[in-house]
Amino acid sequence: MGAKLYVGNLAYAVTDDRLAEHFAQHGSVVSARVITDKFTGRSKGFGFVEMASNAEAEKAIAALNGTDFDGRNIVVNEARPQTPRPSGGGYAGSGARPPRRDRERF
């Protein structure tokens, strides 16, 4: 398995394919994904690139961190593992309904 890289400060027009092409100059790209808002579909300005090996990932970090890509200086570093998010919370998703406060007075 390769090394996953975080790429921040991306221009909103950057696509998955353009991101992959940019990193392919520095090694074999396994996958490249620009993160988008699930409601609007607009880029959030960051993404992830997975390189084939740790050596290629380190080479890409050294070569691309702080460099210009589509008019913005991108940030490239090793991605941290995703932290698990708590499920549920409050009444949303639990199946229970909150008490109706306006009816409790009578």
Order of alpha helices (4+ residues) and beta strands (2+ residues): beta-alpha-beta-beta-alpha-beta-beta-beta
